[in-house]
Amino acid sequence: MFAKAFRVKSNTAIKGSDRRKLRADVTTAFPTLGRDQVPALVPGKEELNVVKLYAHRGDAVTVYVCGGNPILFELEKNLYPTVYTLWSYPDLLPTFTTWPLVLEKLVGGADLMLPGLVVPPAGLPQVLLR
């Protein structure tokens, strides 16, 4: 009846080799990120931790934390940016514009569907599935 709380399995500092692998994975996952932005996102000398946790459904999630803020998380071998990262790098993911009336419905919990998008004159951005 009630969902289980998430459970932290481990919280450890990342090793140098894992840090380099994470940088390579970030470059692959987010090709719009410039070469000078990757070291800023995954710094070389700052404290970077790997937090492994289990979500309420039992899904294993890996969270990368830099300076106390989560920057990325990995679920089913896919990297996703956190809201903190998207604030710093707003062009990291494709964006869509919607109408104000649709936004009210989204805030209420509705799903966004294609008719709710504002199509710019140049068309919608290309989104590749992996």
CYANA upper distance limits for C-alpha pairs under 8 A (distance plus 0.5 A):
  3 ALA  CA     56 HIS  CA      6.68
  3 ALA  CA     57 ARG  CA      8.43
  4 LYS  CA     56 HIS  CA      5.38
  4 LYS  CA     57 ARG  CA      8.06
  5 ALA  CA     55 ALA  CA      7.68
  5 ALA  CA     56 HIS  CA      5.86
  6 PHE  CA     53 LEU  CA      7.39
  6 PHE  CA     54 TYR  CA      6.00
  6 PHE  CA     55 ALA  CA      4.97
  6 PHE  CA     56 HIS  CA      5.44
  7 ARG  CA     53 LEU  CA      5.99
  7 ARG  CA     54 TYR  CA      5.65
  7 ARG  CA     55 ALA  CA      7.17
  7 ARG  CA     56 HIS  CA      8.32
  8 VAL  CA     51 VAL  CA      7.73
  8 VAL  CA     52 LYS  CA      6.63
  8 VAL  CA     53 LEU  CA      4.69
  8 VAL  CA     54 TYR  CA      6.90
  9 LYS  CA     51 VAL  CA      8.02
  9 LYS  CA     52 LYS  CA      5.87
  9 LYS  CA     53 LEU  CA      5.54
  9 LYS  CA     54 TYR  CA      7.63
 10 SER  CA     50 VAL  CA      8.32
 10 SER  CA     51 VAL  CA      6.13
 10 SER  CA     52 LYS  CA      5.71
 10 SER  CA     53 LEU  CA      7.48
 11 ASN  CA     49 ASN  CA      7.06
 11 ASN  CA     50 VAL  CA      6.21
 11 ASN  CA     51 VAL  CA      4.85
 11 ASN  CA     52 LYS  CA      7.00
 12 THR  CA     49 ASN  CA      5.91
 12 THR  CA     50 VAL  CA      5.96
 12 THR  CA     51 VAL  CA      7.09
 13 ALA  CA     47 GLU  CA      7.63
 13 ALA  CA     48 LEU  CA      6.38
 13 ALA  CA     49 ASN  CA      4.77
 13 ALA  CA     50 VAL  CA      6.65
 14 ILE  CA     18 ASP  CA      6.80
 14 ILE  CA     19 ARG  CA      6.86
 14 ILE  CA     48 LEU  CA      6.39
 14 ILE  CA     49 ASN  CA      5.86
 14 ILE  CA     50 VAL  CA      6.53
 15 LYS  CA     19 ARG  CA      6.61
 16 GLY  CA     20 ARG  CA      6.82
 17 SER  CA     21 LYS  CA      6.78
 18 ASP  CA     22 LEU  CA      6.54
 19 ARG  CA     23 ARG  CA      6.79
 19 ARG  CA     42 VAL  CA      8.00
 19 ARG  CA     44 GLY  CA      8.19
 20 ARG  CA     24 ALA  CA      6.86
 21 LYS  CA     25 ASP  CA      6.64
 22 LEU  CA     26 VAL  CA      6.55
 22 LEU  CA     42 VAL  CA      8.23
 23 ARG  CA     27 THR  CA      6.70
 23 ARG  CA     38 VAL  CA      7.06
 23 ARG  CA     39 PRO  CA      7.91
 23 ARG  CA     42 VAL  CA      6.90
 24 ALA  CA     28 THR  CA      6.79
 25 ASP  CA     29 ALA  CA      6.48
 25 ASP  CA     79 LEU  CA      8.45
 26 VAL  CA     30 PHE  CA      6.32
 26 VAL  CA     38 VAL  CA      7.75
 26 VAL  CA     79 LEU  CA      7.96
 27 THR  CA     31 PRO  CA      6.25
 27 THR  CA     33 LEU  CA      7.45
 27 THR  CA     35 ARG  CA      8.44
 27 THR  CA     38 VAL  CA      7.47
 29 ALA  CA     78 ASN  CA      8.47
 29 ALA  CA     79 LEU  CA      7.21
 30 PHE  CA     92 LEU  CA      7.20
 30 PHE  CA     93 LEU  CA      8.47
 32 THR  CA     91 ASP  CA      8.06
 32 THR  CA     92 LEU  CA      6.70
 33 LEU  CA     37 GLN  CA      6.66
 33 LEU  CA     38 VAL  CA      7.22
 33 LEU  CA     92 LEU  CA      6.97
 34 GLY  CA     38 VAL  CA      7.13
 35 ARG  CA     39 PRO  CA      8.10
 36 ASP  CA     40 ALA  CA      7.52
 37 GLN  CA     41 LEU  CA      6.72
 38 VAL  CA     42 VAL  CA      6.51
 38 VAL  CA     43 PRO  CA      8.48
 39 PRO  CA     43 PRO  CA      5.51
 39 PRO  CA     44 GLY  CA      7.29
 41 LEU  CA     71 ILE  CA      8.23
 41 LEU  CA     85 THR  CA      8.43
 42 VAL  CA     48 LEU  CA      8.46
 42 VAL  CA     66 CYS  CA      8.38
 43 PRO  CA     48 LEU  CA      8.38
 46 GLU  CA     66 CYS  CA      7.79
 46 GLU  CA     67 GLY  CA      7.86
 47 GLU  CA     66 CYS  CA      6.54
 47 GLU  CA     67 GLY  CA      6.75
 48 LEU  CA     64 TYR  CA      7.45
 48 LEU  CA     65 VAL  CA      6.18
 48 LEU  CA     66 CYS  CA      5.13
 48 LEU  CA     67 GLY  CA      7.48
 49 ASN  CA     64 TYR  CA      6.30
 49 ASN  CA     65 VAL  CA      5.58
 49 ASN  CA     66 CYS  CA      6.98
 50 VAL  CA     62 THR  CA      7.22
 50 VAL  CA     63 VAL  CA      6.33
 50 VAL  CA     64 TYR  CA      5.34
 50 VAL  CA     65 VAL  CA      6.86
 51 VAL  CA     62 THR  CA      6.23
 51 VAL  CA     63 VAL  CA      5.52
 51 VAL  CA     64 TYR  CA      6.83
 51 VAL  CA     65 VAL  CA      7.82
 52 LYS  CA     60 ALA  CA      7.66
 52 LYS  CA     61 VAL  CA      6.42
 52 LYS  CA     62 THR  CA      5.10
 52 LYS  CA     63 VAL  CA      6.83
 53 LEU  CA     60 ALA  CA      6.43
 53 LEU  CA     61 VAL  CA      5.90
 53 LEU  CA     62 THR  CA      6.93
 53 LEU  CA     63 VAL  CA      8.34
 54 TYR  CA     58 GLY  CA      5.80
 54 TYR  CA     59 ASP  CA      5.91
 54 TYR  CA     60 ALA  CA      5.18
 54 TYR  CA     61 VAL  CA      6.52
 55 ALA  CA     59 ASP  CA      5.70
 55 ALA  CA     60 ALA  CA      7.05
 55 ALA  CA     61 VAL  CA      7.52
 59 ASP  CA     75 LEU  CA      8.42
 60 ALA  CA     75 LEU  CA      7.44
 60 ALA  CA     76 GLU  CA      8.42
 61 VAL  CA     73 PHE  CA      7.38
 61 VAL  CA     74 GLU  CA      6.33
 61 VAL  CA     75 LEU  CA      5.70
 61 VAL  CA     76 GLU  CA      8.35
 62 THR  CA     73 PHE  CA      5.99
 62 THR  CA     74 GLU  CA      5.51
 62 THR  CA     75 LEU  CA      7.27
 63 VAL  CA     70 PRO  CA      7.07
 63 VAL  CA     71 ILE  CA      8.16
 63 VAL  CA     72 LEU  CA      6.45
 63 VAL  CA     73 PHE  CA      4.73
 63 VAL  CA     74 GLU  CA      6.85
 64 TYR  CA     70 PRO  CA      6.23
 64 TYR  CA     71 ILE  CA      6.35
 64 TYR  CA     72 LEU  CA      5.75
 64 TYR  CA     73 PHE  CA      6.47
 65 VAL  CA     69 ASN  CA      5.84
 65 VAL  CA     70 PRO  CA      4.66
 65 VAL  CA     71 ILE  CA      6.21
 65 VAL  CA     72 LEU  CA      7.84
 66 CYS  CA     70 PRO  CA      6.79
 66 CYS  CA     71 ILE  CA      7.08
 69 ASN  CA     84 TYR  CA      7.80
 70 PRO  CA     82 THR  CA      7.14
 70 PRO  CA     84 TYR  CA      7.59
 71 ILE  CA     81 PRO  CA      6.70
 71 ILE  CA     82 THR  CA      5.94
 71 ILE  CA     83 VAL  CA      8.45
 71 ILE  CA     84 TYR  CA      6.78
 71 ILE  CA     85 THR  CA      5.88
 72 LEU  CA     79 LEU  CA      7.16
 72 LEU  CA     80 TYR  CA      6.15
 72 LEU  CA     81 PRO  CA      5.09
 72 LEU  CA     82 THR  CA      5.94
 72 LEU  CA     85 THR  CA      7.89
 73 PHE  CA     79 LEU  CA      6.26
 73 PHE  CA     80 TYR  CA      5.89
 73 PHE  CA     81 PRO  CA      7.01
 73 PHE  CA     82 THR  CA      7.55
 74 GLU  CA     78 ASN  CA      5.85
 74 GLU  CA     79 LEU  CA      5.00
 74 GLU  CA     80 TYR  CA      6.70
 75 LEU  CA     79 LEU  CA      7.22
 75 LEU  CA     80 TYR  CA      8.38
 81 PRO  CA     85 THR  CA      6.25
 81 PRO  CA     86 LEU  CA      7.04
 82 THR  CA     86 LEU  CA      6.86
 83 VAL  CA     87 TRP  CA      6.68
 84 TYR  CA     88 SER  CA      7.22
 85 THR  CA     89 TYR  CA      6.51
 86 LEU  CA     90 PRO  CA      5.40
 86 LEU  CA     91 ASP  CA      8.21
 86 LEU  CA     92 LEU  CA      7.27
 91 ASP  CA     95 THR  CA      8.35
 94 PRO  CA    125 PRO  CA      7.36
 94 PRO  CA    127 VAL  CA      7.88
 96 PHE  CA    117 LEU  CA      7.31
 96 PHE  CA    118 VAL  CA      8.02
 96 PHE  CA    124 LEU  CA      8.39
 97 THR  CA    117 LEU  CA      6.37
 97 THR  CA    118 VAL  CA      5.93
 97 THR  CA    119 VAL  CA      8.20
 98 THR  CA    102 VAL  CA      6.99
 98 THR  CA    103 LEU  CA      7.20
 98 THR  CA    116 GLY  CA      6.39
 98 THR  CA    117 LEU  CA      5.08
 98 THR  CA    118 VAL  CA      5.67
 99 TRP  CA    103 LEU  CA      6.81
 99 TRP  CA    116 GLY  CA      7.24
 99 TRP  CA    117 LEU  CA      7.44
 99 TRP  CA    118 VAL  CA      7.18
100 PRO  CA    104 GLU  CA      7.06
101 LEU  CA    105 LYS  CA      7.33
102 VAL  CA    106 LEU  CA      6.79
102 VAL  CA    116 GLY  CA      6.68
103 LEU  CA    107 VAL  CA      6.70
104 GLU  CA    108 GLY  CA      6.95
105 LYS  CA    109 GLY  CA      7.10
105 LYS  CA    110 ALA  CA      6.07
106 LEU  CA    110 ALA  CA      5.25
106 LEU  CA    111 ASP  CA      6.83
106 LEU  CA    112 LEU  CA      7.23
112 LEU  CA    116 GLY  CA      7.02
113 MET  CA    117 LEU  CA      7.85
119 VAL  CA    123 GLY  CA      6.33
119 VAL  CA    124 LEU  CA      6.58
120 PRO  CA    124 LEU  CA      7.16
